[in-house]
Amino acid sequence: MKEKILEKATDLFLSLGFKSVTMDDLANELGMSKKTIYTYFDNKTKLIEESTSHLFCNITKGINNICALNHNPIEEMFEIRKFIISNLKDESSSPIYQLQKYYPKIHQSLKKEQFTFMQKCVLANLDEGIKLGLFRKNLDTEFISRIYFSGMTAIKDDDFFPPEKFSKIKLMDNYLEYHLRGIVTIKGEKLLTDIIKSNQS
């Protein structure tokens, strides 16, 4: 029952936002009383904390599975992008923005976990790309991995990129191309161009 509540809550939070969804909304969606929900979760804040942890575990598991497939580093980044987009809900909602504004402690904790995980993935991706001659040898990988995370965080900020002006999916596409074009060799650029063309066809 707890897992069922967690799944539905996570789905609603992603679709409508962490602030927008009430415990009454969740109870109605599940066809149960709020009392039943409170049996498993002391309050909404605790539910949000566990929902974000649940979502983070699912995302990291999916990304690790992609990395285990041994794509070349450029293809790997595009496969991860596809996976993350498939896990996005209504792109006009701003769940991360609401989380940051109304539940800052949970947001900060999640951000630290995301940074640790993403930096490890990006560093491994960069090292492999350099080894294969797809990325330039003189890259400062520690700097680039942190800049990449900073950019990914920035494009989720509705103050910088208002949803009515910028599609979340288009932002991710543009940022990934921006990141890769800044680090590829001539060999890597050819592969990147081919992948972008194949994705557009």
VOTORPA-949113 format. One record per residue: residue in three letters; x, y, z of N, C-alpha, C in turn. Coordinates in pm, whole numbers, always signed. Layout:
<"ALA"; <X; Y; Z>; <X; Y; Z>; <X; Y; Z>>
...
//
This chain:
<"MET"; <+83; -121; +0>; <+0; +0; +0>; <+87; +127; +0>>
<"LYS"; <+193; +124; +80>; <+283; +240; +86>; <+343; +268; -52>>
<"GLU"; <+383; +162; -122>; <+442; +176; -256>; <+340; +235; -353>>
<"LYS"; <+217; +192; -342>; <+109; +242; -429>; <+88; +393; -406>>
<"ILE"; <+87; +434; -279>; <+71; +577; -246>; <+188; +657; -300>>
<"LEU"; <+308; +602; -283>; <+430; +669; -326>; <+432; +688; -478>>
<"GLU"; <+393; +584; -550>; <+390; +590; -698>; <+292; +698; -746>>
<"LYS"; <+172; +697; -690>; <+70; +794; -732>; <+110; +936; -692>>
<"ALA"; <+165; +953; -572>; <+208; +1085; -525>; <+318; +1140; -616>>
<"THR"; <+415; +1057; -648>; <+525; +1099; -735>; <+473; +1142; -871>>
<"ASP"; <+381; +1066; -925>; <+320; +1097; -1054>; <+248; +1232; -1051>>
<"LEU"; <+170; +1254; -944>; <+97; +1381; -932>; <+190; +1499; -910>>
<"PHE"; <+291; +1481; -827>; <+387; +1589; -801>; <+458; +1632; -929>>
<"LEU"; <+496; +1533; -1011>; <+564; +1564; -1136>; <+470; +1630; -1237>>
<"SER"; <+345; +1590; -1235>; <+249; +1644; -1332>; <+200; +1783; -1295>>
<"LEU"; <+177; +1805; -1165>; <+111; +1929; -1121>; <+197; +2019; -1034>>
<"GLY"; <+304; +1964; -977>; <+390; +2043; -889>; <+374; +2004; -743>>
<"PHE"; <+481; +2019; -668>; <+482; +1976; -528>; <+391; +2060; -439>>
<"LYS"; <+379; +2188; -468>; <+292; +2277; -390>; <+147; +2258; -430>>
<"SER"; <+123; +2238; -559>; <-14; +2236; -612>; <-95; +2116; -563>>
<"VAL"; <-31; +2002; -546>; <-102; +1880; -507>; <-127; +1879; -356>>
<"THR"; <-253; +1861; -317>; <-287; +1853; -174>; <-305; +1706; -134>>
<"MET"; <-308; +1683; -5>; <-332; +1546; +44>; <-473; +1501; +7>>
<"ASP"; <-566; +1597; -2>; <-703; +1564; -46>; <-702; +1516; -191>>
<"ASP"; <-624; +1585; -275>; <-611; +1544; -416>; <-562; +1402; -425>>
<"LEU"; <-458; +1373; -348>; <-398; +1239; -351>; <-496; +1133; -303>>
<"ALA"; <-567; +1163; -194>; <-665; +1069; -140>; <-775; +1041; -243>>
<"ASN"; <-821; +1147; -311>; <-926; +1130; -413>; <-877; +1045; -530>>
<"GLU"; <-754; +1070; -573>; <-696; +994; -684>; <-683; +845; -650>>
<"LEU"; <-649; +819; -526>; <-628; +681; -481>; <-758; +613; -436>>
<"GLY"; <-863; +693; -416>; <-989; +637; -368>; <-980; +588; -226>>
<"MET"; <-909; +662; -144>; <-893; +624; -3>; <-900; +749; +84>>
<"SER"; <-905; +731; +213>; <-911; +844; +305>; <-772; +900; +332>>
<"LYS"; <-768; +1029; +373>; <-639; +1088; +412>; <-581; +1013; +531>>
<"LYS"; <-668; +963; +616>; <-623; +891; +736>; <-536; +771; +698>>
<"THR"; <-575; +704; +591>; <-496; +588; +543>; <-358; +633; +498>>
<"ILE"; <-352; +745; +426>; <-223; +797; +380>; <-135; +834; +498>>
<"TYR"; <-197; +898; +600>; <-120; +940; +718>; <-72; +821; +802>>
<"THR"; <-126; +704; +776>; <-77; +582; +844>; <+66; +553; +798>>
<"TYR"; <+95; +587; +672>; <+227; +557; +614>; <+320; +678; +609>>
<"PHE"; <+260; +797; +605>; <+340; +920; +596>; <+287; +1021; +697>>
<"ASP"; <+374; +1069; +785>; <+331; +1158; +894>; <+267; +1287; +844>>
<"ASN"; <+320; +1339; +732>; <+270; +1466; +678>; <+312; +1478; +532>>
<"LYS"; <+267; +1584; +468>; <+297; +1603; +326>; <+447; +1619; +302>>
<"THR"; <+515; +1689; +391>; <+660; +1708; +375>; <+733; +1575; +373>>
<"LYS"; <+694; +1484; +463>; <+757; +1350; +466>; <+727; +1274; +337>>
<"LEU"; <+606; +1289; +286>; <+567; +1223; +162>; <+650; +1278; +45>>
<"ILE"; <+670; +1408; +41>; <+751; +1469; -65>; <+895; +1422; -55>>
<"GLU"; <+947; +1416; +65>; <+1084; +1369; +87>; <+1104; +1228; +31>>
<"GLU"; <+1009; +1140; +63>; <+1020; +1002; +15>; <+992; +991; -134>>
<"SER"; <+905; +1076; -186>; <+875; +1075; -330>; <+996; +1117; -413>>
<"THR"; <+1064; +1222; -368>; <+1182; +1269; -442>; <+1295; +1165; -435>>
<"SER"; <+1306; +1099; -321>; <+1407; +994; -307>; <+1374; +876; -399>>
<"HIS"; <+1247; +841; -405>; <+1199; +733; -491>; <+1226; +765; -638>>
<"LEU"; <+1196; +888; -678>; <+1219; +930; -816>; <+1368; +930; -849>>
<"PHE"; <+1449; +981; -758>; <+1594; +987; -779>; <+1651; +846; -798>>
<"CYS"; <+1606; +751; -718>; <+1653; +612; -730>; <+1616; +553; -866>>
<"ASN"; <+1494; +581; -913>; <+1450; +530; -1043>; <+1530; +590; -1157>>
<"ILE"; <+1557; +720; -1149>; <+1633; +789; -1254>; <+1777; +737; -1258>>
<"THR"; <+1841; +727; -1141>; <+1981; +681; -1137>; <+1993; +536; -1185>>
<"LYS"; <+1895; +455; -1150>; <+1896; +316; -1196>; <+1887; +309; -1349>>
<"GLY"; <+1799; +391; -1406>; <+1783; +394; -1551>; <+1910; +442; -1621>>
<"ILE"; <+1972; +546; -1567>; <+2095; +598; -1627>; <+2208; +497; -1616>>
<"ASN"; <+2219; +431; -1502>; <+2323; +327; -1486>; <+2303; +214; -1586>>
<"ASN"; <+2178; +178; -1611>; <+2149; +73; -1710>; <+2194; +116; -1850>>
<"ILE"; <+2173; +244; -1884>; <+2217; +295; -2014>; <+2369; +292; -2023>>
<"CYS"; <+2436; +336; -1918>; <+2584; +339; -1917>; <+2643; +198; -1931>>
<"ALA"; <+2571; +99; -1882>; <+2619; -39; -1889>; <+2612; -98; -2031>>
<"LEU"; <+2541; -28; -2122>; <+2525; -78; -2259>; <+2646; -49; -2348>>
<"ASN"; <+2741; +28; -2297>; <+2867; +56; -2369>; <+2846; +126; -2503>>
<"HIS"; <+2754; +223; -2507>; <+2746; +310; -2624>; <+2872; +397; -2627>>
<"ASN"; <+2904; +455; -2744>; <+3013; +553; -2740>; <+2963; +674; -2660>>
<"PRO"; <+3053; +756; -2606>; <+3013; +863; -2513>; <+2911; +963; -2568>>
<"ILE"; <+2916; +992; -2698>; <+2819; +1087; -2755>; <+2681; +1022; -2762>>
<"GLU"; <+2676; +899; -2811>; <+2548; +827; -2816>; <+2491; +810; -2676>>
<"GLU"; <+2578; +783; -2581>; <+2534; +762; -2442>; <+2461; +885; -2389>>
<"MET"; <+2515; +1004; -2418>; <+2451; +1127; -2372>; <+2312; +1145; -2434>>
<"PHE"; <+2298; +1106; -2560>; <+2168; +1118; -2626>; <+2069; +1014; -2572>>
<"GLU"; <+2118; +896; -2539>; <+2030; +793; -2481>; <+1982; +835; -2343>>
<"ILE"; <+2071; +896; -2265>; <+2032; +945; -2132>; <+1928; +1056; -2146>>
<"ARG"; <+1949; +1144; -2244>; <+1853; +1251; -2271>; <+1715; +1193; -2302>>
<"LYS"; <+1711; +1090; -2389>; <+1583; +1027; -2424>; <+1515; +970; -2300>>
<"PHE"; <+1594; +906; -2216>; <+1540; +844; -2094>; <+1480; +950; -2001>>
<"ILE"; <+1552; +1059; -1982>; <+1505; +1165; -1892>; <+1379; +1230; -1948>>
<"ILE"; <+1376; +1255; -2078>; <+1258; +1314; -2141>; <+1137; +1221; -2125>>
<"SER"; <+1160; +1090; -2137>; <+1049; +995; -2122>; <+993; +994; -1981>>
<"ASN"; <+1072; +1045; -1885>; <+1026; +1051; -1746>; <+969; +1188; -1708>>
<"LEU"; <+973; +1283; -1803>; <+911; +1413; -1777>; <+760; +1401; -1792>>
<"LYS"; <+688; +1478; -1711>; <+543; +1482; -1725>; <+507; +1606; -1806>>
<"ASP"; <+398; +1671; -1769>; <+354; +1794; -1839>; <+465; +1899; -1830>>
<"GLU"; <+523; +1931; -1943>; <+640; +2019; -1941>; <+605; +2163; -1905>>
<"SER"; <+478; +2197; -1901>; <+442; +2333; -1862>; <+442; +2351; -1710>>
<"SER"; <+437; +2238; -1638>; <+444; +2248; -1492>; <+590; +2259; -1450>>
<"SER"; <+610; +2304; -1327>; <+747; +2328; -1281>; <+769; +2263; -1145>>
<"PRO"; <+774; +2130; -1140>; <+788; +2063; -1010>; <+916; +2099; -935>>
<"ILE"; <+1028; +2108; -1007>; <+1155; +2140; -940>; <+1153; +2282; -887>>
<"TYR"; <+1094; +2373; -963>; <+1084; +2513; -922>; <+1001; +2523; -793>>
<"GLN"; <+889; +2451; -788>; <+804; +2452; -669>; <+876; +2386; -551>>
<"LEU"; <+948; +2280; -578>; <+1022; +2212; -472>; <+1125; +2308; -409>>
<"GLN"; <+1196; +2380; -495>; <+1298; +2474; -448>; <+1235; +2588; -367>>
<"LYS"; <+1122; +2636; -412>; <+1059; +2752; -348>; <+990; +2717; -216>>
<"TYR"; <+919; +2604; -213>; <+836; +2572; -97>; <+895; +2466; -4>>
<"TYR"; <+989; +2387; -56>; <+1052; +2283; +27>; <+1204; +2288; +7>>
<"PRO"; <+1266; +2401; +46>; <+1408; +2424; +16>; <+1504; +2320; +75>>
<"LYS"; <+1474; +2269; +194>; <+1564; +2170; +255>; <+1566; +2041; +175>>
<"ILE"; <+1449; +1997; +131>; <+1441; +1876; +49>; <+1510; +1899; -85>>
<"HIS"; <+1488; +2017; -143>; <+1550; +2050; -272>; <+1702; +2050; -260>>
<"GLN"; <+1754; +2108; -154>; <+1899; +2116; -136>; <+1961; +1978; -119>>
<"SER"; <+1894; +1894; -42>; <+1942; +1757; -22>; <+1943; +1679; -153>>
<"LEU"; <+1835; +1693; -230>; <+1825; +1625; -359>; <+1931; +1676; -456>>
<"LYS"; <+1955; +1806; -455>; <+2055; +1866; -543>; <+2195; +1811; -516>>
<"LYS"; <+2228; +1792; -389>; <+2359; +1737; -352>; <+2374; +1594; -404>>
<"GLU"; <+2267; +1515; -389>; <+2270; +1377; -439>; <+2283; +1375; -591>>
<"GLN"; <+2208; +1464; -657>; <+2214; +1471; -803>; <+2354; +1509; -850>>
<"PHE"; <+2415; +1605; -782>; <+2548; +1650; -821>; <+2650; +1537; -809>>
<"THR"; <+2647; +1467; -698>; <+2742; +1356; -675>; <+2728; +1251; -783>>
<"PHE"; <+2603; +1214; -813>; <+2578; +1111; -914>; <+2614; +1160; -1054>>
<"MET"; <+2567; +1280; -1090>; <+2588; +1330; -1225>; <+2735; +1357; -1254>>
<"GLN"; <+2807; +1409; -1155>; <+2948; +1438; -1179>; <+3025; +1309; -1208>>
<"LYS"; <+2994; +1205; -1133>; <+3060; +1075; -1156>; <+3033; +1025; -1298>>
<"CYS"; <+2907; +1036; -1342>; <+2870; +991; -1477>; <+2938; +1074; -1585>>
<"VAL"; <+2936; +1205; -1567>; <+2993; +1294; -1670>; <+3144; +1277; -1678>>
<"LEU"; <+3211; +1264; -1564>; <+3356; +1242; -1565>; <+3391; +1114; -1639>>
<"ALA"; <+3316; +1007; -1614>; <+3341; +880; -1683>; <+3318; +895; -1832>>
<"ASN"; <+3212; +968; -1869>; <+3179; +993; -2009>; <+3290; +1072; -2078>>
<"LEU"; <+3338; +1176; -2012>; <+3444; +1260; -2067>; <+3574; +1181; -2086>>
<"ASP"; <+3610; +1104; -1985>; <+3734; +1024; -1992>; <+3730; +925; -2108>>
<"GLU"; <+3613; +861; -2125>; <+3598; +764; -2234>; <+3602; +834; -2370>>
<"GLY"; <+3540; +952; -2377>; <+3540; +1028; -2502>; <+3679; +1072; -2543>>
<"ILE"; <+3759; +1112; -2445>; <+3898; +1150; -2472>; <+3977; +1028; -2520>>
<"LYS"; <+3956; +917; -2453>; <+4027; +794; -2488>; <+3996; +749; -2631>>
<"LEU"; <+3872; +769; -2675>; <+3830; +728; -2809>; <+3857; +833; -2916>>
<"GLY"; <+3911; +947; -2874>; <+3941; +1053; -2971>; <+3820; +1133; -3015>>
<"LEU"; <+3708; +1121; -2939>; <+3586; +1196; -2973>; <+3584; +1333; -2903>>
<"PHE"; <+3652; +1342; -2788>; <+3661; +1467; -2714>; <+3808; +1511; -2709>>
<"ARG"; <+3830; +1641; -2701>; <+3965; +1694; -2703>; <+4047; +1649; -2582>>
<"LYS"; <+4176; +1626; -2606>; <+4264; +1574; -2501>; <+4292; +1673; -2389>>
<"ASN"; <+4287; +1802; -2422>; <+4329; +1903; -2324>; <+4214; +1953; -2236>>
<"LEU"; <+4104; +1880; -2230>; <+3988; +1924; -2152>; <+4017; +1918; -2002>>
<"ASP"; <+3969; +2017; -1929>; <+3970; +2014; -1783>; <+3839; +1946; -1741>>
<"THR"; <+3843; +1815; -1725>; <+3720; +1738; -1704>; <+3649; +1773; -1574>>
<"GLU"; <+3724; +1806; -1472>; <+3663; +1844; -1344>; <+3581; +1972; -1361>>
<"PHE"; <+3636; +2068; -1433>; <+3567; +2194; -1460>; <+3442; +2169; -1545>>
<"ILE"; <+3458; +2093; -1653>; <+3347; +2070; -1746>; <+3232; +1995; -1678>>
<"SER"; <+3265; +1897; -1593>; <+3159; +1821; -1526>; <+3076; +1912; -1435>>
<"ARG"; <+3141; +2010; -1372>; <+3070; +2102; -1284>; <+2991; +2206; -1363>>
<"ILE"; <+3048; +2252; -1473>; <+2976; +2346; -1560>; <+2852; +2279; -1619>>
<"TYR"; <+2867; +2152; -1656>; <+2754; +2078; -1713>; <+2640; +2069; -1612>>
<"PHE"; <+2673; +2035; -1488>; <+2570; +2026; -1384>; <+2505; +2162; -1360>>
<"SER"; <+2588; +2267; -1357>; <+2536; +2403; -1335>; <+2437; +2441; -1444>>
<"GLY"; <+2471; +2408; -1569>; <+2382; +2438; -1680>; <+2252; +2360; -1675>>
<"MET"; <+2261; +2233; -1639>; <+2141; +2149; -1627>; <+2049; +2204; -1519>>
<"THR"; <+2109; +2255; -1412>; <+2029; +2315; -1304>; <+1965; +2445; -1352>>
<"ALA"; <+2041; +2525; -1425>; <+1993; +2656; -1471>; <+1874; +2645; -1567>>
<"ILE"; <+1876; +2545; -1657>; <+1767; +2536; -1755>; <+1635; +2491; -1691>>
<"LYS"; <+1641; +2446; -1565>; <+1518; +2409; -1493>; <+1460; +2528; -1417>>
<"ASP"; <+1530; +2641; -1418>; <+1489; +2759; -1344>; <+1390; +2842; -1427>>
<"ASP"; <+1266; +2849; -1381>; <+1162; +2919; -1456>; <+1184; +3070; -1462>>
<"ASP"; <+1264; +3125; -1371>; <+1293; +3268; -1377>; <+1383; +3298; -1497>>
<"PHE"; <+1478; +3208; -1524>; <+1569; +3226; -1637>; <+1504; +3182; -1768>>
<"PHE"; <+1429; +3072; -1761>; <+1369; +3014; -1882>; <+1219; +2991; -1859>>
<"PRO"; <+1138; +3098; -1873>; <+994; +3085; -1850>; <+932; +2978; -1939>>
<"PRO"; <+849; +2888; -1883>; <+790; +2777; -1960>; <+709; +2824; -2081>>
<"GLU"; <+650; +2945; -2072>; <+570; +2993; -2185>; <+657; +3034; -2304>>
<"LYS"; <+786; +3051; -2279>; <+878; +3088; -2387>; <+968; +2973; -2429>>
<"PHE"; <+1000; +2884; -2335>; <+1097; +2779; -2361>; <+1040; +2641; -2329>>
<"SER"; <+1036; +2555; -2428>; <+997; +2416; -2408>; <+1108; +2343; -2331>>
<"LYS"; <+1070; +2267; -2229>; <+1170; +2195; -2148>; <+1250; +2097; -2234>>
<"ILE"; <+1181; +2029; -2326>; <+1250; +1931; -2411>; <+1347; +2002; -2506>>
<"LYS"; <+1303; +2114; -2563>; <+1390; +2191; -2653>; <+1511; +2245; -2578>>
<"LEU"; <+1491; +2287; -2454>; <+1601; +2335; -2372>; <+1705; +2225; -2351>>
<"MET"; <+1657; +2104; -2322>; <+1749; +1992; -2301>; <+1825; +1959; -2430>>
<"ASP"; <+1755; +1962; -2542>; <+1819; +1936; -2672>; <+1928; +2040; -2700>>
<"ASN"; <+1892; +2166; -2684>; <+1987; +2274; -2712>; <+2108; +2270; -2619>>
<"TYR"; <+2082; +2240; -2491>; <+2192; +2240; -2395>; <+2288; +2123; -2420>>
<"LEU"; <+2233; +2007; -2454>; <+2318; +1891; -2482>; <+2407; +1919; -2603>>
<"GLU"; <+2349; +1977; -2710>; <+2428; +2008; -2828>; <+2534; +2114; -2795>>
<"TYR"; <+2496; +2213; -2718>; <+2588; +2319; -2675>; <+2707; +2259; -2599>>
<"HIS"; <+2677; +2168; -2507>; <+2781; +2101; -2427>; <+2876; +2021; -2516>>
<"LEU"; <+2820; +1940; -2604>; <+2902; +1850; -2686>; <+2984; +1925; -2791>>
<"ARG"; <+2925; +2026; -2853>; <+3000; +2099; -2956>; <+3120; +2173; -2897>>
<"GLY"; <+3116; +2202; -2768>; <+3227; +2270; -2705>; <+3345; +2180; -2671>>
<"ILE"; <+3325; +2047; -2681>; <+3432; +1955; -2636>; <+3475; +1853; -2742>>
<"VAL"; <+3402; +1842; -2853>; <+3433; +1737; -2951>; <+3556; +1770; -3037>>
<"THR"; <+3619; +1664; -3085>; <+3723; +1674; -3187>; <+3653; +1676; -3324>>
<"ILE"; <+3729; +1682; -3431>; <+3671; +1675; -3566>; <+3599; +1541; -3584>>
<"LYS"; <+3662; +1435; -3535>; <+3601; +1301; -3542>; <+3469; +1299; -3463>>
<"GLY"; <+3471; +1359; -3344>; <+3351; +1363; -3260>; <+3242; +1450; -3320>>
<"GLU"; <+3282; +1558; -3386>; <+3185; +1648; -3446>; <+3108; +1579; -3560>>
<"LYS"; <+3178; +1498; -3637>; <+3112; +1424; -3745>; <+3007; +1328; -3688>>
<"LEU"; <+3046; +1257; -3582>; <+2953; +1163; -3520>; <+2834; +1238; -3459>>
<"LEU"; <+2860; +1350; -3394>; <+2754; +1430; -3333>; <+2656; +1479; -3440>>
<"THR"; <+2708; +1529; -3551>; <+2622; +1578; -3660>; <+2534; +1465; -3715>>
<"ASP"; <+2594; +1347; -3731>; <+2518; +1231; -3781>; <+2405; +1193; -3685>>
<"ILE"; <+2433; +1195; -3556>; <+2331; +1159; -3456>; <+2219; +1261; -3454>>
<"ILE"; <+2254; +1390; -3462>; <+2151; +1495; -3464>; <+2062; +1481; -3587>>
<"LYS"; <+2123; +1455; -3702>; <+2046; +1435; -3826>; <+1952; +1316; -3816>>
<"SER"; <+2002; +1206; -3760>; <+1920; +1085; -3749>; <+1803; +1106; -3652>>
<"ASN"; <+1825; +1188; -3549>; <+1718; +1217; -3453>; <+1612; +1309; -3512>>
<"GLN"; <+1652; +1390; -3611>; <+1557; +1484; -3672>; <+1475; +1418; -3783>>
<"SER"; <+1526; +1308; -3836>; <+1456; +1244; -3950>; <+1342; +1157; -3904>>
//
